[in-house]
Amino acid sequence: MTVCDVRGRRVRQLWTGMLASGRTLVPWDGRDDRGVAVPSGVYFLRATAGAAADVTRVVRVR
């Protein structure tokens, strides 16, 4: 699962590897890969499973 900004750039890699089927909570603390808090704005969470992908829009408010 990856967090991207509105330009499609990766902000944070939240998870790599396999997860069990069903619901899974993958928290994001609002920081980028360097540990720096990202500004308020729109971000996209991208999850992939094989060839399938799902993107969800989220709004971060600090």
N, C-alpha and C positions, 0 to 999 in steps of 0.2 A: 504494500500500500504506500502510495506516494502523495505528498502534498505539493501542489504546483501553484504558482502565481497566475495572474490573468494573462501573462504573456507565454504561459506554458513552461516556464523554467522550473526545474525542481527546487523546492524549498527544503523539504525534509523527506527522508526515506523512513517511514514508520515501521515497516515490516517487510522482511524478505523470507521466502520459504513457504512451506505448506501450513495450512490451518485445517482444523477439523471442520466438517460440514456443519451448517447451522449458524446461529448468531455468535459473533465474536466481538468483543469490545477491544478496540485498538485506540488508546488515548493519545491525544496530541497536546503537548503543553504550550503550544504557541511559539515554539522556538525552531530555528532553522538547523541545518546539519552541523553548524559551528557552535550551537548553543545560544545564539543571540535571539532575543525576542523579536518577532516580526511585527511590523506595524499593522494597525487596523486595516481591514480591506476584505476583498473577496478572494477566496482561495478555492482550489478544487482538489478533492480527494479522489485518487484514481486507484481502483483495485482491479487486478487482473487474475484470471484463472484460465490457463492455457491460452487459447485464441480469443477468449471472451474478456471484455473489459467493461467496467461500470465507473462512471464519473458522477460525483455529487458535489454540488456547490455549497460552500459554507462561508459565513461571514464572521470574521474575527473582530471583536470590539474590545479594546483595551481600556 
